[in-house]
Every structure is written in C-alpha cells, then in structure tokens.
Amino acid sequence: MELYQRLRDLREDADKTQEEIATLLGMKQTQYSRYERGERELPMHHFKTLARYYNVSLDYLAGLIDIPKKLY
C-alpha cells in the first residue's frame, strides 16, 4: 500500500478530518492534503507525530508492513 493511502485510511478510521490532522501537525489543511494525495513527501518529524497519534509503528505508517504493530 502506498504511504499516501495509508495516511488517508488511518485518518478516516480514526474519524478525523484533514483539518484536525493538519492542526495536530501545525500546518494548514491544504498542505496536509498534498501528503495524502502523494504530491509531497511527509517529513520524518511528522511521521513520528502521526505514529504516536495513531499508535502504530513507523514501519506500518510507511507501508513497509501490512499488519499494524502498536507502539504501546
């Protein structure tokens, strides 16, 4: 699965809007939207924030594995 699809799926599974996730990351919704569409690469510090927020491993978030591993 592509990273951008995983970002969208995790957000939707958590019943969050792009605006809410963008606020969490300290950016505007339009900027976050580009990450979900695969137009821009997500910086590592945002990967870490989202992994903690969704309680999944970085491997899962990046699409390297298909079964989510919980962080805690």
C-alpha positions in Angstrom: 0.0 0.0 0.0 1.2 3.5 -0.8 2.1 5.8 2.0 -0.5 8.4 1.0 -3.3 5.8 1.0 -2.2 4.6 4.5 -2.3 8.2 5.8 -5.8 8.6 4.5 -7.0 5.2 5.8 -5.7 5.8 9.3 -7.3 9.3 9.4 -10.6 8.0 8.2 -10.5 5.0 10.6 -10.0 7.5 13.4 -12.9 9.6 12.2 -10.7 12.6 11.9 -10.8 15.4 9.2 -7.8 16.6 7.3 -8.2 19.9 9.2 -7.8 18.1 12.5 -4.7 16.2 11.5 -3.2 19.3 9.9 -3.7 21.2 13.2 -2.0 18.4 15.1 1.0 18.7 12.7 0.9 22.5 12.8 0.1 23.2 9.2 -2.8 24.2 7.0 -5.3 21.6 5.7 -4.2 22.3 2.1 -0.7 21.4 2.9 -1.7 18.2 4.7 -3.9 17.3 1.7 -0.9 17.2 -0.5 0.7 14.5 1.6 -2.5 12.3 1.4 -2.6 12.8 -2.4 1.1 11.8 -2.7 2.1 15.2 -4.1 4.6 15.9 -1.3 6.8 13.7 0.9 6.0 13.7 4.6 8.9 14.9 6.8 10.2 12.4 9.4 9.2 14.5 12.3 5.6 14.3 11.1 5.9 10.6 10.7 6.8 10.3 14.3 3.9 12.5 15.4 1.4 10.5 13.4 2.8 7.1 14.6 2.3 8.2 18.2 -1.1 9.7 17.4 -2.4 6.6 15.7 -0.5 4.2 18.0 1.2 2.4 15.1 4.8 1.6 14.2 6.7 3.7 11.7 7.0 0.6 9.5 3.2 0.3 9.3 2.7 4.0 8.7 5.3 4.0 5.9 3.7 1.0 4.3 6.6 -1.4 4.8 4.4 -3.9 6.7 0.7 -4.5 6.3 -0.2 -5.6 9.9 -0.1 -2.7 12.3 2.1 -3.0 15.3 1.1 -1.0 18.3 3.6 1.3 20.0 2.2 0.8 23.5 
